[in-house]
Amino acid sequence: MSHRSLTLAAAAFVLTLAASSPAHAQRKASDLQPGDYIAAVVNQDVVAASEVVQRTERLRQEARQKGEAMPDSTLLHKQAMEALIEDRVLVTYAREGGAKVDEAELDRVVANVAAQNKLSMDQLKERLKQDGMDYRTFRENMRDQLMTERVREREVQGRIRITDGDIDKYLDEKREKLSQADQINLAQVLVSVPDGAAESVVAERKARAESALARIKAGEDFGVVAKELSEDANKDKGGEIGLRTASRLPDVFVEAVKGLSSGQLAPQLLRTGAGFHVLKVVERKGGSLTTVVQTHSRHVLLRPSAQLTAEVAARRLAEFKRAIESGATTFEKVARENSEDGSAPEGGDLGWMSPGAFVPEFEQAMDALPLGGISAPIPSRFGVHLIQVLERRNTEIETKALREQARGAIREKKYDEAYQEWVKDLRARAFVELREWQD
């Protein structure tokens, strides 16, 4: 993922439910199990010693799965404690922030947890009871996670400041990249100047080139003038160099025809070490900032949680993909019944979107798909997605829309830094009391 996931899980789970209460549950000292005790107090919540043990083991397992060198126990313990404190800081702030979660959306989230664990709703409730958690608490845990994600988006986006200067710089850089990717067919009339030529010779040669430029401006065919006067190897082709990328042309040529369209003549002579050049853009092929490819797509979103890890969500989405491709179901039906966002009632339909409308990892996967293609499960900061591309079209966009598109792209680039600053500020303002305890 490009951004830190806010799953707020207290322990690692695969296909089974947790026996311990996840970090979302508001915990008090009276909630601790016999033999457990408080490792830290964070705002209105407590972190139990058992949670630190579980999170430490989770970090150890993750390092083992990635093949990384195993950190020592003291460092792992410290990382686990800090992660749990951060979880509590975020979720308590989210509760205070008053973000609302639609009951229908919450129903879908809970139903998905049951489906991922291959349980009916009655079986889920019974399993939770066996694990020492009542259904109401479990449901509120899921609400906390959704609230946290919404508060995170609201608060972090509000911290990101983008100026007109930022947008101008971004668009200038895009134009520069597009110009380097351009393919240009230039034609030239070259009037050479020998090395070390006397000023009188240089003046005579310049006058010849200016005469050529004047004739072309007066309406004579460029190719005819080139065949008569040019002194380069392409004179018999009317001076045409041939279609090639800007990177394969002299920089001074590219700069001299910058901004010229197909068929346009450079208004001034170009002087180089070879002599004087009259240049014309015969053809230009390349991208345009105001011409974009819009994509009409749909998706299924599953949000990881303590009971549904990202890995399990990905496996579930892979099952959906196989079922859709075999014809056993449809993408629209899967999205309506399972997607955990506002697009679910529309069958996951996201409408027509321009580049920059989605987070980078989502957009990169979407752009790589053929029409009708379905992606592998794609993680983002919102969860794990299954994406299908329905249509594409080339669209001219106005300057205002272009700048808004640039604003969205810049916002994504600044998101990580803004998120880290937000978490740091919340951590600094939170009440945190560490208690002595032994592993």
Backbone hydrogen bonds, N-H to C=O, Kabsch-Sander energy under -0.5 kcal/mol:
donor,donor_aa,acceptor,acceptor_aa,energy
23,A,8,L,-0.7
25,A,22,P,-1.3
27,R,25,A,-0.5
31,D,28,K,-1.9
32,L,29,A,-1.2
36,D,33,Q,-2.3
39,A,47,V,-3.4
40,A,47,V,-1.5
41,V,433,E,-2.5
42,V,45,D,-2.6
43,N,431,F,-2.9
45,D,42,V,-2.9
46,V,27,R,-0.7
47,V,40,A,-3.3
48,A,46,V,-0.5
49,A,37,Y,-3.0
51,E,48,A,-0.5
52,V,48,A,-1.4
53,V,49,A,-1.9
54,Q,50,S,-2.3
55,R,51,E,-3.0
56,T,52,V,-2.5
57,E,53,V,-2.1
58,R,54,Q,-2.1
59,L,55,R,-2.4
60,R,56,T,-2.1
61,Q,57,E,-2.5
62,E,58,R,-2.3
63,A,59,L,-2.2
64,R,60,R,-2.1
65,Q,61,Q,-2.6
66,K,62,E,-1.8
67,G,64,R,-0.9
68,E,63,A,-2.4
76,L,72,D,-2.3
77,H,73,S,-2.6
78,K,74,T,-2.1
79,Q,75,L,-2.6
80,A,76,L,-2.6
81,M,77,H,-2.4
82,E,78,K,-2.4
83,A,79,Q,-2.3
84,L,80,A,-2.2
85,I,81,M,-2.4
86,E,82,E,-2.5
87,D,83,A,-2.3
88,R,84,L,-2.4
89,V,85,I,-2.7
90,L,86,E,-2.4
91,V,87,D,-2.5
92,T,88,R,-2.5
93,Y,89,V,-1.7
94,A,90,L,-2.4
95,R,91,V,-2.0
96,E,92,T,-1.8
97,G,93,Y,-1.8
98,G,94,A,-0.7
98,G,95,R,-0.8
99,A,94,A,-0.8
106,L,102,D,-2.3
107,D,103,E,-2.4
108,R,104,A,-1.7
109,V,105,E,-2.0
110,V,106,L,-2.4
111,A,107,D,-2.6
112,N,108,R,-2.1
113,V,109,V,-1.8
114,A,110,V,-2.0
115,A,111,A,-2.4
116,Q,112,N,-3.0
117,N,113,V,-1.5
118,K,115,A,-1.6
119,L,114,A,-2.8
124,L,120,S,-2.6
125,K,121,M,-2.3
126,E,122,D,-2.1
127,R,123,Q,-2.7
128,L,124,L,-2.7
129,K,125,K,-2.1
130,Q,126,E,-2.2
131,D,127,R,-1.8
132,G,129,K,-1.4
133,M,128,L,-2.9
138,F,134,D,-2.1
139,R,135,Y,-2.6
140,E,136,R,-2.2
141,N,137,T,-2.0
142,M,138,F,-1.7
143,R,139,R,-1.9
144,D,140,E,-2.6
145,Q,141,N,-1.9
146,L,142,M,-2.1
147,M,143,R,-2.7
148,T,144,D,-2.7
149,E,145,Q,-2.2
150,R,146,L,-2.0
151,V,147,M,-2.8
152,R,148,T,-2.6
153,E,149,E,-2.2
154,R,150,R,-2.4
155,E,151,V,-3.1
156,V,152,R,-2.8
157,Q,153,E,-2.2
158,G,154,R,-1.6
159,R,155,E,-0.8
159,R,156,V,-1.1
160,I,156,V,-0.8
160,I,157,Q,-0.8
161,R,159,R,-0.5
162,I,160,I,-0.5
167,I,163,T,-1.8
168,D,164,D,-2.7
169,K,165,G,-2.4
170,Y,166,D,-2.3
171,L,167,I,-2.6
172,D,168,D,-2.3
173,E,169,K,-2.2
174,K,170,Y,-2.1
175,R,171,L,-2.6
176,E,172,D,-2.2
177,K,173,E,-2.1
178,L,174,K,-2.5
179,S,175,R,-2.5
180,Q,176,E,-1.8
181,A,177,K,-1.3
182,D,178,L,-0.9
183,Q,285,K,-3.8
184,I,244,R,-3.1
185,N,283,E,-2.9
186,L,184,I,-0.7
186,L,242,G,-0.6
187,A,280,K,-2.4
188,Q,239,G,-1.9
189,V,278,V,-2.0
190,L,188,Q,-0.6
191,V,189,V,-0.6
191,V,276,F,-2.9
192,S,190,L,-0.7
193,V,274,A,-1.7
197,A,194,P,-1.6
201,V,198,A,-0.5
202,V,198,A,-2.4
203,A,199,E,-2.6
204,E,200,S,-2.0
205,R,201,V,-2.6
206,K,202,V,-2.4
207,A,203,A,-2.2
208,R,204,E,-1.8
209,A,205,R,-2.1
210,E,206,K,-2.7
211,S,207,A,-2.0
212,A,208,R,-1.9
213,L,209,A,-2.4
214,A,210,E,-2.4
215,R,211,S,-2.2
216,I,212,A,-2.0
217,K,213,L,-2.4
218,A,214,A,-1.7
219,G,216,I,-1.5
220,E,215,R,-2.3
225,V,221,D,-2.0
226,A,222,F,-2.7
227,K,223,G,-2.3
228,E,224,V,-1.6
229,L,225,V,-2.7
230,S,226,A,-2.0
231,E,190,L,-2.0
235,K,232,D,-1.4
237,K,234,N,-1.5
238,G,235,K,-1.6
239,G,234,N,-2.4
240,E,237,K,-0.8
241,I,186,L,-3.7
242,G,186,L,-0.6
244,R,184,I,-1.6
246,A,182,D,-1.8
247,S,180,Q,-0.7
248,R,245,T,-1.7
249,L,246,A,-1.6
253,F,250,P,-0.8
254,V,250,P,-2.1
255,E,251,D,-2.6
256,A,252,V,-1.9
257,V,253,F,-1.5
258,K,255,E,-1.0
260,L,257,V,-2.3
263,G,281,V,-3.6
264,Q,261,S,-2.2
266,A,279,L,-2.8
270,L,277,H,-2.2
272,T,270,L,-0.5
272,T,275,G,-2.7
275,G,272,T,-0.6
276,F,191,V,-2.8
277,H,270,L,-2.7
278,V,189,V,-2.0
279,L,277,H,-0.5
280,K,187,A,-2.1
281,V,264,Q,-2.8
282,V,185,N,-2.5
282,V,280,K,-1.0
283,E,185,N,-1.3
285,K,183,Q,-3.4
291,T,288,S,-1.0
292,V,290,T,-0.6
292,V,395,T,-2.8
294,Q,292,V,-0.7
294,Q,393,R,-2.8
295,T,353,M,-2.5
296,H,391,E,-2.8
297,S,295,T,-0.6
297,S,351,G,-1.1
298,R,388,Q,-2.2
299,H,348,G,-1.7
300,V,386,L,-1.9
302,L,384,V,-2.5
305,S,308,L,-3.0
313,A,309,T,-2.6
314,A,310,A,-2.3
315,R,311,E,-1.9
316,R,312,V,-2.4
317,L,313,A,-2.4
318,A,314,A,-2.1
319,E,315,R,-1.8
320,F,316,R,-2.1
321,K,317,L,-2.5
322,R,318,A,-2.1
323,A,319,E,-2.2
324,I,320,F,-2.5
325,E,321,K,-2.7
326,S,322,R,-1.7
327,G,323,A,-0.5
327,G,324,I,-1.0
328,A,323,A,-1.7
329,T,323,A,-1.1
334,V,330,T,-2.3
335,A,331,F,-2.6
336,R,332,E,-2.4
337,E,333,K,-2.0
338,N,334,V,-1.7
339,S,335,A,-1.9
340,E,301,L,-2.7
344,A,341,D,-1.7
346,E,343,S,-1.2
347,G,344,A,-2.2
348,G,343,S,-2.6
349,D,346,E,-0.9
350,L,297,S,-2.8
353,M,295,T,-2.2
357,A,354,S,-1.5
362,F,359,V,-0.6
363,E,359,V,-2.4
364,Q,360,P,-2.9
365,A,361,E,-1.5
366,M,362,F,-2.4
367,D,363,E,-2.9
368,A,364,Q,-1.2
369,L,366,M,-1.3
372,G,389,V,-3.2
373,G,370,P,-2.2
375,S,387,I,-2.7
378,I,385,H,-2.8
380,S,383,G,-3.0
383,G,380,S,-0.9
384,V,302,L,-3.0
385,H,378,I,-2.9
386,L,300,V,-1.8
388,Q,298,R,-2.6
389,V,373,G,-1.5
390,L,296,H,-3.0
390,L,388,Q,-0.5
391,E,296,H,-1.6
393,R,294,Q,-1.9
395,T,292,V,-3.0
397,I,290,T,-2.8
402,L,398,E,-2.5
403,R,399,T,-2.4
404,E,400,K,-1.9
405,Q,401,A,-2.3
406,A,402,L,-2.1
407,R,403,R,-2.4
408,G,404,E,-2.1
409,A,405,Q,-1.9
410,I,406,A,-2.5
411,R,407,R,-2.3
412,E,408,G,-1.8
413,K,409,A,-1.6
414,K,410,I,-1.8
415,Y,411,R,-0.7
415,Y,412,E,-0.7
416,D,412,E,-0.5
418,A,414,K,-2.1
419,Y,415,Y,-3.0
420,Q,416,D,-2.5
421,E,417,E,-2.1
422,W,418,A,-2.2
423,V,419,Y,-2.6
424,K,420,Q,-2.3
425,D,421,E,-2.4
426,L,422,W,-2.6
427,R,423,V,-2.7
428,A,424,K,-2.1
429,R,425,D,-1.7
430,A,426,L,-1.3
432,V,430,A,-0.7
433,E,41,V,-2.6
435,R,39,A,-2.7
